[in-house]
Amino acid sequence: MVSLGPGVFGGAAAGDLLVGAAEGDDAAVLRLDDERALVLTTDFFTPIVDDARDWGRIAAANALSDVYAMGGRPLMALNLTAWPGETLPLSVLADVLRGGASVAAEAGCLVVGGHTIDDPEPKYGMAVVGLAAPGRIFTIDAARPGDTLVLTKAIGTGVVATAHKRGGASDEVLAAAVASMTALNAAASEAALACGVLAATDVTGFSLLGHLHRMLRASGCAAVIDASAVPLLPGALELTSAGYVSGGTRNNMAYLEKWASVDDAVPADVAVLLQDAQTSGGLLLAAAAPDDLVAALGRRGVLAAVVGRVAAGEAGHVDVRV
């Protein structure tokens, strides 16, 4: 029998609820038995690209990513859709759903239905159920001083999406961002599991520095980031310089001002990109054996950028150096 424990209604982990809302992790985890745990998550958002199928693909990859960020594999998903039926044809919605279904199929995840409401602003995403081994889940509170930080995707999707909405992104730059956002984090998660990684998160709206800050606060550690080692999407630096900075990114910068110390030698536009609000970004992994992890990622064709290290210090603080 699954035991939820006395604290479950407050959202804190207790009994067989291994990760709840109070932990602030990427998804909830409920232990079924000694070998199986359910991973539950949901995510949805408004269109960030014009192509309906691409939007569906991005939204699905983004929702599935939370399962991979916990060390799980997606089993099945429900579509979550808000649609302005009087102003947007249902044929467009069909393309969105086809896009989402194609990414779910790539992940081996069944799409078993969903729910649609009428809404003046279109939204799409998924609720996802995954499966993990209870003793091998990733959490954001398991980083330790001395761990190496490894990032599995380039950043800059936020600035590219913002530029695209304003007509400022070239087709080539947009295509590179879409390719990144629709790439699953499955192989990265598999590599991390194989190498015994304990701490992980995926990089989404709170930015690289923001999600690292959350991991560090939960783990009671600080970190140093090497700005020059962080991979950037094609065109992202130029678009940032041109002023295509989203409101979400500016909110991140305001919040992180007291948590991130940026060396004066770090270019200002690079500092902005480190706080760029991402969509369907890569995994940020804290590894005790980074050489093994980098090799395992490479064998699976996954980017493995060593971007910094976890250190002793004020919980949640990040030093950004050149």
C-alpha positions as CSV (number, residue, x, y, z in Angstrom):
1,M,0.0,0.0,0.0
2,V,1.2,3.5,-0.9
3,S,1.7,5.7,2.2
4,L,1.2,9.4,1.6
5,G,2.1,10.4,5.2
6,P,0.8,13.3,7.3
7,G,2.4,16.1,5.4
8,V,1.1,15.3,2.0
9,F,-1.7,17.9,2.0
10,G,0.9,20.6,2.6
11,G,2.8,19.5,-0.4
12,A,5.9,18.3,1.5
13,A,7.5,14.9,0.9
14,A,6.4,12.3,3.4
15,G,5.9,8.6,3.4
16,D,5.9,7.4,-0.2
17,L,5.7,10.9,-1.6
18,L,9.4,11.3,-2.3
19,V,9.2,14.7,-3.9
20,G,6.3,17.1,-3.4
21,A,5.4,20.7,-4.1
22,A,7.3,22.0,-1.0
23,E,10.6,20.8,-2.4
24,G,10.3,23.0,-5.5
25,D,11.7,20.3,-7.8
26,D,10.9,19.7,-11.5
27,A,8.2,17.2,-10.8
28,A,6.5,15.2,-8.1
29,V,7.6,11.7,-7.3
30,L,5.4,9.0,-5.6
31,R,6.9,5.6,-4.7
32,L,4.8,2.6,-5.7
33,D,7.2,0.0,-4.3
34,D,10.9,-0.6,-3.9
35,E,11.5,-0.7,-7.7
36,R,8.9,1.8,-9.1
37,A,8.0,5.4,-8.6
38,L,5.6,7.6,-10.5
39,V,6.9,11.0,-11.8
40,L,4.1,13.5,-12.4
41,T,4.4,16.9,-14.0
42,T,2.5,19.4,-16.3
43,D,3.5,22.4,-18.4
44,F,1.8,24.5,-21.1
45,F,2.3,27.9,-22.6
46,T,1.2,30.3,-25.4
47,P,2.7,30.1,-28.9
48,I,6.3,31.1,-29.2
49,V,6.7,30.4,-32.9
50,D,4.3,30.9,-35.9
51,D,4.3,27.3,-37.1
52,A,1.6,25.4,-35.3
53,R,3.2,22.0,-35.6
54,D,6.5,23.4,-34.2
55,W,4.7,25.0,-31.3
56,G,3.2,21.6,-30.5
57,R,6.5,19.9,-30.7
58,I,8.2,22.4,-28.5
59,A,5.5,22.4,-25.9
60,A,5.5,18.6,-25.7
61,A,9.3,18.4,-25.4
62,N,9.2,21.0,-22.7
63,A,6.6,19.1,-20.7
64,L,8.3,15.7,-21.1
65,S,11.6,17.3,-20.0
66,D,10.6,17.5,-16.3
67,V,10.3,13.7,-16.2
68,Y,13.8,13.4,-17.7
69,A,15.1,16.0,-15.2
70,M,14.0,13.6,-12.4
71,G,15.7,10.6,-13.9
72,G,12.5,9.1,-15.2
73,R,11.0,8.0,-18.5
74,P,7.6,9.3,-19.8
75,L,4.8,6.7,-19.9
76,M,1.7,8.6,-21.0
77,A,0.5,12.1,-21.4
78,L,-2.8,14.1,-21.6
79,N,-3.1,17.2,-23.9
80,L,-4.0,20.5,-22.2
81,T,-5.4,23.0,-24.6
82,A,-7.0,26.4,-24.5
83,W,-8.3,27.6,-27.9
84,P,-10.2,30.6,-29.3
85,G,-12.6,28.6,-31.4
86,E,-14.2,31.6,-33.0
87,T,-11.0,33.2,-34.3
88,L,-8.6,30.3,-34.9
89,P,-9.6,27.3,-37.1
90,L,-9.6,23.9,-35.5
91,S,-7.3,22.8,-38.3
92,V,-4.6,24.8,-36.7
93,L,-5.3,23.1,-33.4
94,A,-5.0,19.8,-35.1
95,D,-1.5,20.7,-36.4
96,V,-0.5,21.7,-32.8
97,L,-1.7,18.3,-31.5
98,R,0.0,16.4,-34.3
99,G,3.3,18.2,-33.4
100,G,2.9,17.2,-29.8
101,A,2.0,13.7,-30.7
102,S,5.1,13.3,-32.9
103,V,7.5,14.3,-30.0
104,A,5.6,12.0,-27.6
105,A,5.9,9.1,-30.0
106,E,9.7,9.8,-30.3
107,A,9.8,9.6,-26.5
108,G,7.8,6.3,-26.4
109,C,5.1,8.1,-24.5
110,L,1.4,7.4,-25.1
111,V,-0.9,10.4,-25.6
112,V,-4.2,9.1,-24.2
113,G,-6.6,12.1,-24.4
114,G,-6.8,15.5,-22.8
115,H,-9.0,18.5,-22.3
116,T,-9.8,21.6,-24.3
117,I,-11.4,24.8,-23.1
118,D,-12.5,27.9,-24.9
119,D,-10.0,30.8,-24.3
120,P,-9.3,34.0,-26.2
121,E,-5.5,33.2,-26.0
122,P,-4.3,29.8,-27.3
123,K,-2.3,27.6,-25.0
124,Y,-1.0,24.1,-25.3
125,G,1.0,21.7,-23.2
126,M,0.7,18.3,-21.5
127,A,0.3,16.6,-18.2
128,V,2.8,13.7,-18.1
129,V,3.2,10.6,-16.0
130,G,6.6,8.9,-16.0
131,L,8.3,6.0,-14.2
132,A,11.6,6.1,-12.3
133,A,13.5,3.9,-9.8
134,P,12.9,5.3,-6.3
135,G,16.6,5.0,-5.4
136,R,17.9,6.7,-8.6
137,I,15.9,9.9,-9.0
138,F,17.6,13.2,-9.6
139,T,16.7,16.0,-7.2
140,I,17.7,19.6,-6.9
141,D,18.9,19.3,-3.3
142,A,21.7,16.8,-3.9
143,A,24.5,19.0,-5.3
144,R,27.7,19.0,-3.2
145,P,30.8,21.2,-3.1
146,G,33.3,19.9,-5.6
147,D,30.7,18.7,-8.1
148,T,31.2,19.8,-11.7
149,L,28.3,21.5,-13.5
150,V,27.6,20.2,-17.0
151,L,25.0,21.7,-19.3
152,T,23.5,19.7,-22.2
153,K,22.0,22.4,-24.5
154,A,23.0,25.8,-25.6
155,I,21.1,28.8,-24.2
156,G,19.4,31.7,-25.9
157,T,15.9,30.4,-26.9
158,G,14.2,33.3,-25.0
159,V,16.0,36.0,-26.9
160,V,15.5,34.2,-30.3
161,A,11.7,33.7,-29.6
162,T,11.4,37.4,-28.6
163,A,13.2,38.5,-31.8
164,H,11.1,36.2,-33.9
165,K,7.9,37.7,-32.5
166,R,9.2,41.2,-33.5
167,G,10.4,40.1,-36.9
168,G,14.1,40.3,-36.0
169,A,15.3,36.6,-36.2
170,S,16.5,35.1,-39.4
171,D,15.1,31.8,-40.6
172,E,18.4,30.1,-39.9
173,V,18.6,31.4,-36.3
174,L,15.0,30.4,-35.7
175,A,15.5,27.0,-37.1
176,A,18.5,26.4,-34.8
177,A,16.5,27.4,-31.8
178,V,13.5,25.2,-32.8
179,A,15.8,22.3,-33.3
180,S,17.2,22.8,-29.8
181,M,13.7,23.2,-28.2
182,T,12.3,20.1,-29.8
183,A,15.3,17.9,-28.9
184,L,14.4,15.5,-26.1
185,N,16.5,15.3,-22.9
186,A,16.1,11.5,-22.9
187,A,19.7,10.7,-23.9
188,A,21.1,13.2,-21.4
189,S,19.0,11.7,-18.6
190,E,20.1,8.2,-19.5
191,A,23.8,9.2,-19.5
192,A,23.4,10.9,-16.1
193,L,21.8,7.9,-14.6
194,A,24.5,5.6,-16.0
195,C,27.1,7.9,-14.3
196,G,25.5,8.0,-10.9
197,V,24.5,11.7,-11.1
198,L,22.3,12.7,-8.1
199,A,21.5,16.4,-8.7
200,A,19.8,17.7,-11.8
201,T,17.3,20.2,-13.2
202,D,16.2,21.3,-16.6
203,V,16.8,24.9,-17.7
204,T,13.5,26.6,-18.6
205,G,11.9,30.0,-17.8
206,F,14.0,30.9,-14.7
207,S,17.2,30.8,-16.8
208,L,20.5,29.0,-16.4
209,L,21.5,31.1,-13.4
210,G,18.0,31.0,-12.0
211,H,17.7,27.2,-12.0
212,L,21.2,26.8,-10.7
213,H,20.3,29.2,-7.9
214,R,17.3,27.0,-7.0
215,M,19.5,23.9,-7.0
216,L,22.1,25.6,-4.8
217,R,19.6,27.0,-2.3
218,A,18.1,23.5,-1.9
219,S,21.5,21.9,-1.6
220,G,23.0,24.5,0.8
221,C,25.8,25.4,-1.6
222,A,27.2,28.1,-3.8
223,A,28.7,27.8,-7.3
224,V,31.1,29.4,-9.8
225,I,30.1,29.7,-13.4
226,D,32.6,30.2,-16.2
227,A,30.7,32.5,-18.6
228,S,32.9,31.8,-21.6
229,A,32.2,28.1,-21.3
230,V,28.4,28.4,-21.6
231,P,27.3,27.5,-25.1
232,L,25.1,30.0,-26.9
233,L,22.7,29.4,-29.8
234,P,23.5,30.9,-33.2
235,G,22.5,34.5,-33.3
236,A,21.6,34.8,-29.6
237,L,24.4,37.1,-28.7
238,E,23.7,39.5,-31.6
239,L,20.0,39.5,-30.9
240,T,20.6,40.3,-27.2
241,S,22.9,43.2,-28.3
242,A,20.1,44.4,-30.5
243,G,17.8,44.6,-27.5
244,Y,15.5,41.6,-27.9
245,V,15.2,40.9,-24.2
246,S,11.9,39.5,-22.9
247,G,10.0,40.6,-19.9
248,G,10.6,37.2,-18.3
249,T,14.4,37.7,-18.7
250,R,14.2,41.1,-17.1
251,N,12.2,39.6,-14.2
252,N,14.9,37.0,-13.8
253,M,17.6,39.6,-13.7
254,A,15.8,41.6,-11.1
255,Y,15.4,38.6,-8.9
256,L,18.9,37.3,-9.3
257,E,20.6,40.6,-8.7
258,K,21.2,39.8,-5.0
259,W,22.1,36.2,-5.7
260,A,24.5,36.4,-8.7
261,S,27.8,38.3,-8.6
262,V,29.0,39.0,-12.2
263,D,32.6,39.8,-12.8
264,D,33.1,43.2,-14.6
265,A,35.0,41.3,-17.3
266,V,32.0,39.3,-18.3
267,P,30.4,41.0,-21.4
268,A,27.0,42.6,-20.5
269,D,25.2,40.7,-23.2
270,V,26.6,37.4,-22.1
271,A,25.4,38.2,-18.5
272,V,21.9,38.8,-19.9
273,L,21.9,35.5,-21.7
274,L,22.8,33.6,-18.6
275,Q,19.5,34.9,-17.2
276,D,17.6,34.5,-20.5
277,A,14.2,32.8,-19.9
278,Q,14.5,29.5,-21.8
279,T,11.9,27.1,-23.2
280,S,12.7,23.4,-23.4
281,G,16.3,23.9,-22.4
282,G,18.9,21.2,-21.6
283,L,19.7,19.5,-18.3
284,L,22.0,21.1,-15.8
285,L,23.8,18.3,-14.0
286,A,26.0,18.3,-10.9
287,A,28.5,15.5,-11.4
288,A,31.0,14.1,-9.0
289,A,32.7,12.2,-11.9
290,P,32.5,14.8,-14.7
291,D,34.9,13.0,-17.1
292,D,32.7,9.9,-17.1
293,L,29.6,12.0,-17.6
294,V,31.1,14.0,-20.5
295,A,32.2,10.8,-22.2
296,A,28.8,9.2,-21.7
297,L,27.0,12.3,-23.1
298,G,29.3,12.4,-26.1
299,R,28.7,8.7,-26.9
300,R,25.0,9.5,-27.1
301,G,25.5,12.6,-29.3
302,V,24.6,15.0,-26.6
303,L,26.3,18.4,-26.0
304,A,28.4,18.2,-22.7
305,A,29.5,21.7,-21.7
306,V,31.4,22.0,-18.5
307,V,30.2,25.4,-17.3
308,G,31.3,25.6,-13.6
309,R,31.5,24.0,-10.3
310,V,29.6,23.7,-7.0
311,A,31.4,25.3,-4.0
312,A,31.0,25.9,-0.3
313,G,29.5,29.3,0.4
314,E,26.2,31.1,0.9
315,A,23.4,28.8,-0.2
316,G,22.1,29.9,-3.6
317,H,24.9,32.3,-4.5
318,V,26.5,32.2,-7.9
319,D,29.8,33.8,-8.9
320,V,30.0,34.4,-12.6
321,R,33.5,34.7,-14.0
322,V,35.0,35.0,-17.5
